Amino acid sequence: MAPFLDHVDDEETTSNKSRVTVIGSGNWGSVAAKLIASNTLKLPSFHEEVKMWVFEETLPSGEKLSAVVNETNENVKYLPGIKLGKNVVADPDLEHAVRDSDMLVFVTPHQFMEGICKTIVGKIRKDAQAISLVKGMEVKKDGPCMVSAIISEKLGINCCVLMGANIANEIAEEKFSEATVGYRENKKTAEKWVQLFNTPFFSVSPVQDVEGVELCGTLKNVVAIAAGFVDGLEMGNNTKAAIMRIGLIEMKAFSKLLFGSVKDNTFFESCGVADLITTCLGGRNRKCAEAFVKNDGKKSFDELEAEMLQGQKLQGVLTAKEVYEVLSDRGWLELFPLFATVHEICVGRLPPTAIVKNIVHTSPAPFIMELCSTPPNEAIM
């Protein structure tokens, strides 16, 4: 009888462990799976296996991407040369990948989130918790909707966010980096996410400000497009620093106008100024915007994305369009010249030189400066 009882105890212990699924397997999704997998092997409260949903693709060799990931322990398309961990299991069936997991990590381009949520609604555990690593927002008739809100509303589950100065390849190579977990009310849940992601080379801190953390991760891509225009024009680091400063002001003001709960201190976390700096110096949005200028606008951003990013998505251009729609709808275009100008350059209504002429010599509106230095509720009143 003793061996049987021991077996039952083992089953009970295993059933109490949290199971994790990473929904997305691009560059950042693969790195997230690597981070998580290294921790689930060490932490007794988590099941060792980490599932990673792979949008199935056929590689030039004729092999399926998910099969190659499982055979080689490497995402040969989106993160070549990096071992993910033997406990990462690629699964091309989204419903199957999420079925038994109570911790869902969303890390896909934001334009796919509605479809993903529609596929898995009613198919996930009722006690599931989510975290979004997705940068972007949806603009609906009644206003902007953040990705974390889409996940919460569509799936009926709590959703935290993780954003930060996180160029994925550098984290994959275990170079030191930081990130911020934004949560609403339940700090214990946030601490569990911190525990899942935190490593000696990836330092994670919780902040009670979901919208602030998420908007920082979203809006910095628009500023990075502007920084890329400056690089393409060979205007130098002083000009780029000015663009980054003005961009941070607009990020903070826009966030506070949309959500009165956004906290000033969030912009000094990794998700704020640090993410802005690293993205403007080395991110894919900056890189493609520089190429756009150097090609004299003869190649569209869609063409540059296909040519330069090997299947990854360029979020900044789409986010600039979405931000512009919000600004236009609410009569805020003149208050946010950098955000407005970035979109107008992207669609060809203005030349890239407008990023300097329209922005650097224009002081932020007094209202915007007041909003950035005043408690939001007072400023809006």
N, C-alpha and C positions, 0 to 999 in steps of 0.2 A: 504493500500500500504506500510506503514512503515515496518511491520514485514517482508514483502517480500524483501524489499530493504536491511534490516538488514541481512537477510539470504544470499543474493547475496554477500554482503560485507564479511560475514564470509567465504563463499566459496572461494572468491578471496584471502583472507588472508591465508586460509589453503593451497590453491594451490601454494602459493609462498614459503611455508615452505619446507625445504630440507627433503627428506626421506632417511633413512639409511637401508642398508642391510649388515649384516655380513655373509660373505661366508665362512662357516666353523663353526663347533660346538664341537671341541675337548676341551681339557683343557684350552688352551689359547684363543681359539675362544669364549668359553662360558664366560670367564672373560672379554674379550673385549666387548661382548654384554652387560654384567652387567655394565661396566663403562659407555658405551655410553647411555644405557637406563636411568641411573641416571641423565644424563645431558639433554637428550631430554625432560624430564619432566619439566625441569627448564628453558630451553632456548627457547624463543619465535620464533627463526628462524628455529627450527626443528620440524618436525612432531613427535608426542609423540611415535608412534608405531615404534619399531625396529624389522625388520624381521631378522631371523637367519636361514640360510640354513643348514639343518641337513641331512647328508648322512644317509639314513634310515637303521636302524638295528633292529632286533628282540631281545628283552631282554630275559633273562632266564625265566621270568614270562610269555613269549609269547606275551607281549605287544610291540607295536611299540615305538621306542625311541622318535620320534617327538610328538606322542600323550601324552606320559608321561611327556615330558618337558612342554607341554601346560597345562596339568592337574595339575601338581605339582609346576610349575614355577621353576623347578630344573632339571639340567642335571645329572640324577642319575648315569650315567655311567662315565662321564668324569669330573664332578665337583660336587660330592655328598655333600649334607649338606649346599649348598650355594644357596640362592634365587637370581634369575637373575633379577627380576623386573617384575611386572605384565604387563608391556608394551612390553616385549619381546615375539615375536610370532615365534615359530618354524615352518618351512615350508620345507617338503622333496622334493618339486618340485623346482629345481634350476631356471628354466626359470621364473616361477611364482614369485619366491622370489626376483628376481632382476628387474622385469618388470617396476615398477613405481619409482624406487629409483634413485636419482642423486648422492648419496654418497655410494660407494661400498668399503667395508672393506674385504680384502682378508686375510684369516688366516687358511691355510690348509698346509699339507706337500707339499714341493715344487715339488715332482715328479708327483703330480696330476694337476699342474697348466695348462699344455698344454691342457689336456682334458676338464678342466673347462672352459677355454677361448673358446675352440672350440664349447662347448655347448651353450654359451651365446652370441657369436658374432652375431651382428645384432638384438639381443633381448633386448638390454639395451638402455637407453635414450642417445641421441646424446650429451647432455650436462653433462653427468655423469663424475664424478671425482672418482679416485680410490686411495686407500692407501694399501700398502702391509705390513703385519706383518710377512711375510713368510721368513724363513731363509734358504738359499740355492741358488744354481745356476744350470743352464743347461750347459753342455759342448757340443758344436756343432762343425761341421767340421771347421768352420771359427773362432772358439775360444769360450771362456766362454760367457754366456748370463745371466744377472741377472734377477730375477723374475720380478722386476718392468719394465724392458725392454720388457719382454715377454707380460706382461699385456698391455703395451702401444702399442706394435706392433700388437698384435692379435686383440685388441679391438678398437684401434684408439683413446684412451683417455689418459689424463695426469695421471701419477701415482706417488704419493709420497711414502715414506716408514716410518715406525715407528719401532724403535729398542731400546733396553735398558736393564738395569739390572732388568729383569722382570721375576722372578719365579712366575708363574701364581697363585699358591695356596696362596702365601703370599699377593698378590694384592687382591685376592678374599676375604681374611680376613681383608682387609683394613689396612695392614701394609704399612708404607710409602715407596714409590718407585719413581724412575724417569724414563723418557724415552725421546728419541730424535726423532723428525720428520725431515726427510731429504726431501728437495724440490729442484726443478731446478731453476725456474725463478719467478713464481707467489707467492710472499710471502703472499698475501691475502688468497690464497687457503690453504697454510700451516697454517696460523693463524686460519682458520676455522676448520681444523683438530685438532689443539691444543685445541681449544674451545670445541670440541666434546669429547676429551679424558681426558682433565685436570680435576682433582678433588683435594680436600684438601690432599688426601693421595697418589695421582698419579700426579706428577709434570712433565709437558711436555714442552720441549723447541724446537724451530725450528732452523735448520741449513741448509744452502744452499750447500748441498753436498749429493746427492742421492746415488751415488756409494760408497762413503766413509762410510756413515751410514749403507748401506746395506751389504757391505763387512765385516764390523765389526761384525754385527749380524750373518753373515754366518761363518766366519773363526774362531770365538771364540769357536765354537763347536768342531773343530779339536783339538784345544789346550786343551779343557776340556777332550777329550779322553786321551790325554797325561797325564793330571793331574790325571785321574782315574787310569792309569797304575801305576803311582807313589804311589798312595794310596794303590793299591793292593799289591805292592811290599813292603809296609810299610817303605818307604824311608824317611818319615817325611815332615814337613812343609817347612824346608829350601830348600829341593830339589824341592818341588812343586812350591815354589816361584821362583826358578831359571827357571823352565820350563815355568812358566807364563811370566816371563820377556823376555825370548828368543822367546816365542810364540808371544808376542806383537810386537817384532821387525820384525818377519816374516810376521805377519798380515799387518803391515804398509808398508813394502817393497813390498809385493805381490800386495797390493792394488794400490800402486803408479806405479808399473810396468804396471798394466793392464789399469789404468785410470789416465792420467796426471792431471785431474781436482781434484783429491782427496786432501783434505786439512789436514795439520798436526793437527790443533786444534780439528778435529773431533774425534781423538783418545783419547781426554781428556773429551769428552762428556759421558753421560750415556751409549750410544751405544758402546763406546770404552772400556777403561780400567775398568770401573765399571761393564759392562756386562761380561767382561772376568773374573773378580774376582768372581762374584757371581756364574757364571756357573762352574768355576773350583772348587768352594767350595760346591755347592749344587745342580747342575743340573743333569738331567737324563743321559746325556752323560758321565759325570764323574762316576756316580753310576754304569752304566752298564759296563764301562771299568774296574772299580775296581772288579766287579764280574767276568769279563772275566779272569782276572789274578788269582783270588782266586780259580777259577775252573780249573786252569792250561790249559786253552784254550780248554777244553773238550766240552764246550758248545759254539756254534757259537753266534755271535751277533744277528742273526735272532732269535735264540732260547731264548736268554736273553731278547730281546725286547718283545717277546710274553709272556714270563714268568713274567717280572717285570713291564711292562708299561701299562698293561690293555687296550691295543688297541691304545695307543699313538705311534708315530713313533720316531725312533732314527735317528736324522739327521746327527750327527757327522761322522758316519762311511761312509755314502754315500757321504757327502761333502768331506771327506778325499780322497775318490776315485776320485772324480771330480777334486779336486785340483791337485792330483798326475798326472792325465791325462794332465792337462795344463802344469805342470812343465816338464813332460817327453817330450811333444810335442815341447816345446820351449827351451829345453836344460838347464833348470834351477834347476834340481834335486839337484845338489851339493850346490846351493846357499840357499836351504831351507831344511836343514837336519831334522828339527823337523816335518814339514809337510810330507816329504817323509817317514820318519821312522814310523809315526803313521799309515799310510796306509799299509806299509809292515808288521807291527805287526798285524793289523786287518785281513789281508788275510793269515797270518801264515808263511810269508817268513822270519820273524825275531821273536826272542823271546821278551817278554815284557821288559826284562832287557836292550834291545837295546835302550830304551828311555833314559836311563841314560848314557850308554856307548857311544852312538852315538851323544848325544846332549849336555849334561852338560859339557863334557870335550872338546867341540868344540866351538871355538869362531866364531861368525858370520863373514861371508866373508867381507873384507874391502869394497867391492862394496855395500853390503847391508847396512852397517853402514853409508856409504856416502849417499846412497839413502834416508835413514831415517832422515838425517839432512840437506839435500839440496833440494831446490825447484825442483820438479819432472822433469820439462822440461830440466833444466840444467844437472841433474844427468843422464837422459837418453841419452842426446846428448854426 
